[in-house]
Every structure is written in structure tokens, then in C-alpha cells.
Amino acid sequence: MFLLEEIYSTKSHCFFSLLLTTLPIFIVFILFMKNFTTLTLFHFNSNRFWAFKQMGIAPFTFHKIEGLVFSKLMGTGAGAGFSLFPDFSTYAFLGVWESEANAQAFFESSNFIKEYKKRTNKIRTLSLRPLHSSGKWSGENPFGPNVAKEDMPHGKIAIITRATLRWNRLLSFWAAVPKASKAIEAASGVHLYKGIGEWPFIQQATISIWENLDAVHTFAYKGKAHSEIVKNTRKKKWYKEDLFSRFELLNDVTYE
């Protein structure tokens, strides 16, 4: 009896030792699985009502897409940056993938993309490697672990920011938007700046492309306008949930 108990105790000890050893490796593996991101902009000269309807229809099919671990289908704002006015000609699809191969298969053969290609005038897809991300989007940080400083790239950088606004801070936030938009429009080294979002007024996001990290740092840390925005964000507590993510721009492809 004692021998059986000793054998059972030994096996249990080995099992838990193995679990404690492998669990951190498994967690790191899961985090690094989500290491490829795409942001696609769909432009419509016609079929705009169809495109608008997809906002409420298409997301219910995303769970069937192989390798897609996080996704958002979003509208866009008119002009550059945040805007109270929607741009019904442009929509955005964000995908976080288990691998680049999954993303490639999606863009080459999925029914979703086939339907959009039939109706859109231009599709622009940014392929992104996550570098640094802080905050949450729908309760999680979908972009995986941060990259070490020594592994930072020297080429073009994409920035995605997003926030869920507090209802009682909407007026204060939107009053500050024009100044923020003017600041980034005047920034040196910015190639693209577009407002995107899940819901008008309250769930807002932006995508921007920069020449390099130096351009990002100059705007973020040396620009007076951006410093004031950051200060007001903390002071006025605009956001219920927010996220800032920095990516290496791997590829920028347009289909027409």
C-alpha cells in the first residue's frame, strides 16, 4: 500500500514538474503565434450600400476563417484622422493571424475577398509585424509580445491607435480633435493618416504610416501639440479602453 502511494506521489510530482516547466514555453508559443497582422482598406466608387451592409453581416463569418485569431471590420472617417463625418467610400479590415501563410491563403482564395474584389475599385493591404503594443482592444491585447529594442527596424513604421470613449467625455474629446488632426498633418515623415473605427463617435481608431522610427519619435516626444494631447488624455480621462501599437511595415500592396 505504501509502495503504491509512493509511486503515485512520484508520478504526480513528475507531472506537476513537467507542467511547470512546459507551461511558460506554451504561453510564449501562443503569444508568438499572433505575430502577423494585416490592415486592408477597401475603396468603393459604387456599391457603397453593399459595403455598408457588410459591417453588420461579414463579422459573423470571421470565425470560419482559418488562422484568424483577431479581427475587426471598420468604417473610416472623412479626411485625415478622427472625424465626426463618415467616409462611406472606404472601409477597413484588421486581421491578426497565426501565420503569414494563413493570411496569404485568405487574400488569395477566401469568399470574403472574392466578394469584395467584385465590387471594390481598389484594395490596399498593409502587412505588419508587431513591434510594441500597450493597452487593450475588446478586453485583450491582440498583437502579442513586444520586440526587444535591438530588433527594431530602420524602415517604415505603421501605428495603430484605438480607443473606446467615455460617454460623458465625448464633447470634450471631439472638441480637441481638429487640433490633433492638424498636428499630424503637419508632421514630418508621415505618409498616411486615416481615421478608422467600429462605431461612430465612441469607438475610434487611426492607422498611420511613417518614414521611420525617428519620425515617430520626433512627433511623439518633441512636438508640442502631441504632448498637449497626451496631457489632456490623462487629465480628462477620455478613454474607457485604449491601445497603442507600433508595427514594422513589411509590405504595402494595392489591388485595382
C-alpha positions in Angstrom: 0.0 0.0 0.0 2.8 2.4 1.0 4.7 1.5 -2.2 1.6 2.3 -4.4 1.2 5.6 -2.6 4.9 6.4 -3.1 4.7 5.5 -6.8 1.6 7.7 -7.2 3.2 10.6 -5.3 6.3 10.3 -7.5 4.3 10.3 -10.7 2.2 13.3 -9.5 5.4 15.2 -8.7 6.9 14.4 -12.1 3.6 15.5 -13.8 3.5 18.9 -12.0 7.2 19.4 -12.5 6.7 18.8 -16.2 3.7 21.1 -16.3 5.5 23.9 -14.5 8.4 23.5 -17.0 6.4 23.4 -20.2 3.7 25.9 -19.3 5.8 29.1 -19.7 7.1 27.7 -23.1 3.5 27.0 -24.2 2.4 30.5 -23.2 5.2 32.1 -25.1 4.4 29.9 -28.1 0.8 31.0 -28.0 1.8 34.7 -27.8 4.2 34.4 -30.7 1.6 32.6 -32.8 -0.1 36.0 -33.2 2.8 37.6 -34.9 1.4 38.6 -38.3 -1.1 41.4 -38.8 -2.8 42.9 -41.9 -4.7 46.1 -42.3 -6.8 46.3 -45.5 -8.5 49.4 -46.9 -11.4 48.8 -49.4 -12.3 51.8 -51.6 -15.7 51.9 -53.3 -16.8 54.3 -56.1 -20.0 52.4 -56.3 -21.7 49.5 -54.3 -21.4 51.7 -51.2 -24.7 50.5 -49.7 -23.5 46.9 -50.1 -20.2 47.8 -48.4 -22.1 49.5 -45.5 -24.3 46.4 -45.0 -21.2 44.2 -44.7 -20.4 45.9 -41.4 -23.3 44.1 -39.8 -23.1 40.8 -41.8 -19.5 39.8 -42.5 -18.1 39.7 -38.9 -20.4 36.8 -38.2 -18.5 34.7 -40.7 -15.0 35.5 -39.5 -14.9 32.6 -37.0 -14.8 30.3 -40.1 -11.6 31.8 -41.5 -8.6 29.5 -40.8 -5.8 31.0 -38.8 -7.6 34.3 -38.0 -7.3 34.9 -34.3 -8.5 38.5 -34.0 -10.4 40.7 -36.4 -12.3 44.0 -36.9 -14.3 45.3 -39.8 -14.4 49.0 -39.5 -15.7 52.2 -41.2 -13.5 55.2 -41.8 -13.7 58.9 -41.2 -13.7 61.6 -43.8 -10.4 63.3 -44.4 -7.4 62.6 -42.2 -7.5 61.4 -38.6 -10.6 61.3 -36.4 -13.7 62.8 -38.0 -17.3 63.3 -37.0 -18.2 62.6 -40.6 -18.0 59.1 -42.0 -16.4 58.2 -45.3 -18.8 55.8 -46.9 -16.4 55.1 -49.8 -13.7 53.4 -47.6 -13.8 50.5 -45.1 -11.0 48.8 -43.2 -10.4 45.2 -42.2 -7.9 44.3 -39.5 -6.7 40.7 -39.2 -4.3 39.1 -36.7 -3.1 35.7 -38.0 -1.4 32.6 -36.7 0.9 32.8 -39.6 1.7 34.7 -42.8 0.6 31.6 -44.7 -2.9 31.8 -43.2 -3.1 35.5 -44.3 -1.9 34.7 -47.8 -4.5 32.0 -48.2 -7.2 34.3 -47.1 -6.3 37.1 -49.6 -5.8 34.6 -52.4 -8.9 32.4 -52.1 -11.4 33.4 -49.4 -15.0 34.1 -50.3 -14.8 37.3 -48.3 -12.1 38.7 -50.5 -13.7 37.4 -53.7 -16.9 39.2 -53.0 -15.0 42.5 -52.2 -12.9 42.2 -55.4 -16.1 42.0 -57.4 -17.4 45.3 -56.0 -14.5 47.4 -54.9 -12.4 49.8 -57.0 -9.2 49.4 -55.0 -7.9 47.2 -52.2 -4.8 48.3 -50.3 -3.3 45.8 -47.8 -0.6 46.6 -45.3 1.4 43.6 -44.0 2.6 44.3 -40.5 5.0 42.8 -37.9 4.1 43.9 -34.3 6.9 45.6 -32.5 5.3 47.2 -29.4 1.8 47.3 -28.1 0.2 48.5 -24.9 -3.4 48.7 -23.8 -6.4 46.6 -24.8 -8.8 46.2 -27.6 -12.1 44.5 -26.7 -10.6 43.3 -23.5 -7.3 41.9 -24.9 -4.0 42.9 -26.5 -4.2 41.0 -29.8 -0.7 41.8 -31.1 1.4 39.5 -29.0 4.7 40.3 -27.1 6.9 43.3 -27.6 10.1 43.2 -29.6 13.4 44.0 -28.0 14.9 47.4 -28.8 17.8 45.9 -30.6 15.4 44.2 -33.0 13.7 47.4 -34.0 13.7 48.0 -37.8 15.1 51.0 -39.7 12.4 51.2 -42.4 8.8 52.4 -42.5 6.6 52.1 -39.4 2.9 51.7 -39.0 1.0 52.9 -36.0 -2.5 51.8 -34.9 -4.2 53.6 -32.1 -7.7 52.9 -30.9 -10.0 53.9 -28.0 -13.4 53.4 -26.6 -14.6 56.9 -25.4 -16.5 57.5 -22.2 -20.0 58.8 -22.9 -19.6 61.8 -20.5 -16.3 62.8 -22.2 -17.5 62.8 -25.8 -17.9 66.6 -26.2 -14.5 67.3 -24.6 -12.8 64.7 -26.8 -14.3 65.8 -30.1 -13.6 69.5 -29.3 -9.9 68.6 -29.2 -9.9 66.5 -32.5 -9.3 69.3 -35.0 -6.1 70.4 -33.3 -4.8 66.8 -33.1 -5.6 66.3 -36.8 -3.8 69.4 -37.8 -0.7 68.4 -35.8 -0.3 65.1 -37.5 -1.0 66.6 -41.0 1.9 69.0 -40.4 4.2 66.3 -39.0 7.4 65.4 -40.9 7.7 61.9 -42.2 4.1 60.8 -42.1 2.9 59.1 -45.4 -0.7 58.1 -44.4 -3.1 59.0 -41.7 -6.6 57.7 -41.7 -9.3 57.5 -39.1 -11.0 54.1 -38.7 -13.4 52.7 -36.1 -16.0 50.2 -35.1 -18.7 52.6 -34.1 -19.2 56.3 -34.9 -18.3 58.9 -32.2 -17.5 56.3 -29.4 -15.1 53.6 -30.8 -12.4 55.3 -32.7 -9.0 54.3 -34.2 -6.3 55.5 -36.5 -3.8 54.0 -38.9 -0.7 55.9 -39.9 2.5 55.1 -41.8 5.8 56.9 -41.0 9.1 57.1 -42.8 10.9 55.5 -39.8 11.1 55.4 -36.0 12.9 58.7 -35.8 9.9 60.4 -37.5 7.6 58.8 -35.0 9.7 59.8 -32.0 10.1 63.4 -33.3 6.4 63.8 -33.5 5.6 62.0 -30.2 8.3 63.4 -28.0 9.4 66.7 -29.5 6.1 68.0 -30.8 4.3 70.4 -28.5 0.8 69.6 -30.0 1.2 65.9 -29.3 2.4 66.5 -25.8 -0.7 68.5 -25.0 -2.9 65.8 -26.4 -1.2 63.2 -24.2 -1.6 65.5 -21.2 -5.3 66.1 -21.9 -5.9 62.4 -22.4 -4.6 61.7 -18.9 -6.2 64.7 -17.2 -9.6 64.5 -18.8 -9.8 60.7 -18.8 -11.4 60.5 -22.3 -10.9 56.7 -22.7 -12.7 53.8 -21.1 -10.3 51.5 -23.0 -7.4 52.3 -25.3 -4.5 50.7 -27.2 -1.3 51.9 -28.9 0.5 49.6 -31.3 3.7 50.0 -33.4 4.5 47.8 -36.4 7.1 47.3 -39.0 5.6 47.8 -42.4 6.6 44.6 -44.3 4.6 45.2 -47.4 2.2 47.6 -48.9 0.2 46.2 -51.9 -2.6 47.7 -53.9 -5.1 45.7 -56.0 -7.2 47.5 -58.6 
